[in-house]
Each structure stands twice: as structure tokens, then as C-alpha cells.
């Protein structure tokens, strides 16, 4: 029987996202504290006659089987960089559990998980550091998703510094399942040269301390996204009012909104409340991946 390899593409959350400048080529410089929730898409891989991608899950219909899918692109990019390292074909099954184009790194996390799978299948195995240049060419969020742990991210996403600063926390994620265009959000952005993140003097001892630091930070894309998709503002306001919510904000360029909680019980209660208020939204509660 062929051995099956597995990987999870964890949901990426920008606890803070500052736009600090714009380069001549149009790309934006960012500073962000990125964390990961303990939920995501599931990938399995096994040797096959050729490279095959199979899709399942509640959001599979939003993806394509062809070259536009980042999983396929990641396989191609790995083979181009290390020809012959994985001599046989790979059949990958992707259970798409996360909303697509939601500001939580779904496609980028899938690509990063695929690179990790290919690296483990290679002979000899390929190290994480060697994967970074390939990841950066696939997308700005792919390098940090390779780590899938809390990181400070700078530049256009290529400068990634893992940090062990987080206390045990829980997240509630809410996505209205309304399309939001990243290019439209950046087009509406009023300021493209903003102050960077405040310093982090020491690890946060509990959720309230992390919340105090977050109060000094922003998501500079949030207001532009609300202008494009007003329901995002409603989600933030309602989530912020739930019992025990330390901070509520939009992740990435949207439209997913997150609430930070110090208690699993309060997080699950808040998720239940949000499902009642927004029955058409996707809502999930999960612990933060710490360390």
C-alpha cells in the first residue's frame, strides 16, 4: 500500500497590519503580527502515475483544478527548482474547509502545505529555509504560511521572523461570504505611508496584555474594506460586544473578522451568538497556535 502523507494548511490571521510604504513597482511594504488558528484546509498526498489534484470540502467549488490553483502551482514550482527530487507523480487531495479570498491565507496556506509535502517526499528532503525563495515567488503570504506559527512579517512578505510571544488564546472567525477584492481595497486606501508596529518588549503573559498591545496597532486596510463591503463593519462591532472579547478586527484585506478571547468557553459562546446574528456567515472558533 502506498504511504499517505498529510499536512494542514492553518488559517492565517493578521492581528495587526500596518501599511508603511509603496514601492516603485506598486507593491506595498507592510509590518504585521501574523498568527495561526488551529483549523484549516487538509491536504493528503500519495505517489501516483502523474500529478493529480482532487478537491473536496464546503468551499471546493470556489477553486479550479487547473493551473490557477496554488496547489498545482506549488507542485510545478517545486519540480522546477528541484527536478527529479520527487521522481514519481503526486496525487494530492485538498479538503477546502476555509473560505476562499477571505484574508486568512487559504490559498497561500495550501501552497505552503504543498511545498512542505513535496519537501518531505524529496530525496534527499529539502529544508524549510531552502523553500523560502520558492514560496516568495508563489505569493506574499506563502513564506509566513510555511512556518505556520506566530511571526513578525515585514517588507512585501519576504521578511519573516518567528516569535514566541503569545499567551494561550482563542479566536472566533466570521466571514460574511461576500466577495471583497484585494485590489479594490488597496485602491481605496487613503494613506500608504503609515507608522510601523510598536515594539514588543517581552512575551504577552495573557490575552488582556496582548489586547493592550493591539489597542496601539491597526489594520490599515480595514476602513477601505468596510467602504467596499459595509457588512465587515457590522461584524466587527457585533463581535466586539460579545462577552469576553478582548479585541475585534479584520484580518488581511478581508472579509474575515476575528475576535480574540482568553477563554475557550467564551469564544464558543461568542461564535454561537454570531451564528444567530449572521446566519448566512461562516463562523468558527479555534485556539491560537502558540509557539
N, C-alpha and C positions, 0 to 999 in steps of 0.2 A: 504493500500500500504506500502511495506517495505521502511523504510528510507534509503536513499543513502548517504554514507559518501565519501568525496573526499579529495585527497591530491595531491600536486605537488612535483615531485622529481626534484629539481632545478639542473641545470648544475653547477658542482664544478670546480673552476679554481684555480690553484696554481700560484699566482702572483710571488712567489719566492719559490724555493725548494732546500734546501741545504742538502746534504748527509753528516752527521757528524761522522759516525762510523758504524761498523758492529759487531753484537753480535755473541757469540759462536754458537748460533743456526742458524746463517745465515741471520737473519733479520737485516735490516738496520735502524739505528737511523737517523731521519730526523728533520729538522726545516723548517716550511713552513708557509707563509701567505696565507690562503685559503679564497677565496671569492666565491660568487654565482651570477650567471646571472639570470635574470628574464625570463627564459624559461626552459622547461624541459619536462619530461615524466608526463603523467597524470594518476592517479590511482583513481578508484571508487570501493567501497565495499558495499555489501548489505548482509543481512542474507540469508543463503541458507541451504539446507539439508546436504551438505558436503562442504569441501574446494575445490574450483574450481578456476583455473586461466585461463582467456581469454586474448589473445594477439591481438593487432591491431597496426596500425601506420606504417610509412615507414621503420622502422628497426625491425619490429616484427620477420621477417624471420631469423634474426641472433640469436634469443633466442630459448629456448626449453620450453615445457610445463612441463617437469618433474622435478626431484629433483635438477638438476643442476642450475635451475633458482633461483636467490637470493630472489625473492619474495616468492616463495614456502618455501625456507629455513628459511626466516624470520618468516613466519607463524608458521612453526614447532618449531622454537626456542622459540617463544613467548609462545606457548602452553606447551612446556616442562618446561619452567620456572614458568608459572602461570596456571597450569592445572585447567580447569573449569572456569577460569575468563571470557572466551567467550564460553558459553556452546553450541552455535549453530555453524553450518558451515558458511564459508565466501566465497562469490563469488567475486573475485577481477578481474576487467578489467584493463589491463595495455595498454595504448596507448604509444607505444615506439617511441618517437619523436627524441631522441638523438642517434647519432651513438654509436655502441657497441665497447667496448675495445678501447676507444678514449682518455683516460687521463682526462676525465671531470666527472668521478664518476657516470656514468649512472647506472650501476648495484648496486653500493653501495647506491646511492641516492634512487633507487627503494626500496631497502631493508629497508632503514631508514624510508621512507614514509610508508611502510607497517607496520613497528613497531609502528609508530605514529597512524596509523589507528586502529591497534589491541588494543593499549593502550586506545584509546578513546572509543572503543566498550566494553572494560572490565568493570566489575562490582565488586569492585569499580575501577575507572580509575587508570591507572598506570602512575606515574610521569616520566618526562624525565630523571632525574638522575638515576632512577631505571632501565631504559632501557639501560644505557651505557654499563654495563658488557655484556649484550646480544649482543649489537651492535658490541663490540670489537671482539667477537668470530666469527662474520659473515664476517669481513674484516677490513683492516686497515683504509679505508676511511669511513666506516659506522658511527663511532661516530661523526665526524665533520658534516656529512650529516644529522644527527639527528637535529643539531642546524640550519643548512641551513642559516647561517649568517656568517659575516666575523669572522675568528678565527685564532689565532696562534696555530699551531699544532706541537707537539714535540714527541719524543720517536718513536715508530713504528706506531703512530697514536692515541694512547690511551690517551695522554695528550692534552686536548682541552681547550683553553682559549678564550671565546668570547671577541671580541674587537669592540669598536665603534669608528673607526678612519678614515673611508673612506669618501671622498667627493663625490658628485654626479658625476658619470662617466658612460660611455657606453663602451661596449665590442663588438668587431667583432670576431667571432669564425670561423675558417676554418679548415676542416678536409679533407684530400685528399682521404679518403675511401680506403686507402691502409693499410693492416694489419701490426701492429707493436707488437712484442712480448715483454712484460714487462721483462720476464726472460732473453731474448736476450739483452735488453738494459742494465740490471744490469750486465750481463756477460761482456759486452764491457766497462763498467765503469772503468776508469783508476785510479781514486782516490776515496777511500771510507772513508776518514777521513779529511773532509774539515771544514773551519771555519763556525760558525753559522751565523744566521741573524744579521745584525746591529740593534742597539736599535732603537725603535720608541719613540721619546721624547714627541710628542704631536700629536693629530689628524691632518691629512692632510687637509689643507684648500681648495685645488683644485687639479685637475688632474695633473698639472705640478709638484706640490710638491710631490705627490705620485710617479710620474715618476723619480724625482731626487733620492728618496729613492730606487726605483727599480734599478737604474743605479749602485748602490752599491751591488746589490744582483745577484743571478744566478738561473738557473735551472741546477743543476749538472748532470741531466740525458739528457740534450738537445743534447750535442755533440755525445753521444753514440747513441741516437736515429737517429740523422742525418746520422751517419755512416751506420746504418741499413736500413734507409728509406730516401734517399737523398732529396726527394721532400720536406721534412719538412724544410730543409734549404732554399729552394726556396720560400716557403710560408712565412717564417719569413722575408726574405729580401724584398719581394714584399710588404708585409703588412706594414713593417716599413717605406716604401717610400710613402705610401698613405698620402694624405693631412690630417694634424691634428693628426696623430698617435703619441702618447706620448711614447709608448713603445710597442715592439712586442716580443713575446717569446712563447715557447712551454709550454703547461700545463701538469703536471704529467709526465708520461712516454710516452706521445704522443699517437696518432699523431696529436691531435688538437693543433693548433696555435691560439693565441689570440692577438688582438691589443687593446690597451687602448686609449680611446678618451674622451675629455672633452665636446664634443658636440654631441647631437643626430644626427643632420644633417650630420656632418662629418662622423660619424660612419656608417650611412646608405649609404652614398656615397661611402665610402671605401668598404662596403660589395658588393655594385653593381659592383665596379671596380674589386674586387677579383673574382666575379662570371664570369666576362668577361674573365679574365686571366686564370682561372682554372674552366672551365665549368663542369668538372666531379667531382668537390669537393662539399662537403656540406658546406654552408656558412650561417651564421645567425648573426644578430645584435640585441643586447638587452641591457637594462640598468643594471647596477650593483645594487644588492640588498644592500642597505645601512642601517646600524643599526641592 
